[in-house]
C-alpha cells in the first residue's frame, strides 16, 4: 500500500461519512463514502456495536479503494456530545511588552482547567474577543501590540467523556489514531462567512434525529444546546398518523413541499420497486408541518434560554439536511420571529449544499491544521540527536 493518509469523519445522527481530500487540488475529494447506522439520541449511541461495524466498513472500503492506509482520522464531535463554557482569562506583565503568539497561547492554556475533568475533556478553545490594558476590545489577535496586560473572553468547547471513551476503544481495535474537534465550531470557522460570524449568528445544524443550536460571535461559540429531533421524526410521525410503512414515509419526506396549497385530489406518489402508492398531499403536509413546527419551537426555546442577549436582528443560519423540506425555513422564521437562511459553502466542488456544511467544515479545518507552521521543540530534538549519536 501507499503511504498512510489523514481522513475526516462526519458523524451524522443517521449516517457516517469518511472523506479524504486531494492534497494538490484542494477542491477535490480522493475518497468519500457513507454508511448508515442507528444514530444517537439524548447524548447516547443507540447501537455502539453497529456504529463500530459501520466505521470498520468505511475504513476497509477506504483501503480497498485508495490502496492506502489511514494514519489518522479527524472526527467531528456532534453538538449532542459537547458543552460550551465561556470565561475571561488574563495575565499581567512586569512591564509593557510586545505581544507574541506564544503569549496568547499561554492565556488559553491558563484557562484550560478541564484536562482532568470527570465528565468532559477539552476539545477546542477560541477567542470571542481580546482586551488590552487600556480596556480596548478587539476581535483580532493583538500580536505585535505593546501592552502591560492582556485578557481574552474565551470560548471552551468541551467533549463528553462518554464520546471519547467510546471512540478510543474503537481506535485501539481498528489501529487508527483519532483526533477530535467540535463539528459545530468547524462549521462556524470554515463554512460560514466571516461577516456573518462577526455580526453574530444563530447556527442551526438540523439532521436526521438530532439538532444542534449555537449562538456564535467572532471566532467563538458563546452558547450551545442540542435536542433529539430532526427529519427522521417527520417520517416517524407519518408512519404513526397515516398508518403507512416507514420506508414509504421516508420517501415522502423527499417529496413534501409545505408551500403547496393542495386541492383535495392532489397526491404524492411513492414508488418502491414496481409498486406505486399515492397519498393525499393535504394529509401528509399537515402531519409534516406539525413536526417542523415542533422543531422550530425547540429552536426558539434554546434561543430564549441563552444567558447572552441575542438581538432580534440576529440571523439564523440553517445547515444539515433536517430542515430541507420546502416551507420549513418559513416556519422557523414565523415561530422564532427571526430571519432564517440556509447556509452553504462553495469551498469544495459538489459539496455546496446546507446538508454538506458539517463535512465541509471538517475538511477545511483539516486543511487549516495542515498549513499551520510546525513548532519545533528544540529540547526534544537535541535529546533525540544526542540519543542517536550515543547509540551509534
GIURTA-V868513 format. One line per field, one symbol per residue. psi: psi as a letter, one per 40 degrees, with the letter a starting at -180 (. if undefined). A space follows every 10 residues. Layout:
BEGIN
psi->???
END
This chain:
BEGIN
psi->iaiiihiihh gieeiihhih ihddgeeihd hhiihiaeai hfeihdgddd dddddddddd dddddefiih dihhhhhide fiihhhihii ihidihihhi dddddddddd egfedfiddi ihdihihdii hieeehihei hfheihieih ihhihhhhih dddddddddd dddefhhhii ihddddddde ehidddddeh ihhhghadfi hhhhhihbei hdhhiiigia dddddddddd defiiddddd dddeehheei giidehiiih hhbehhhiih dddddddddd dddddddddd ddddeheihh idehihhhii eefehheddd ddddddfihh ihhihedhhe ffiddedddd dddddddddd eihhhhgddd dddddddddd e.
END
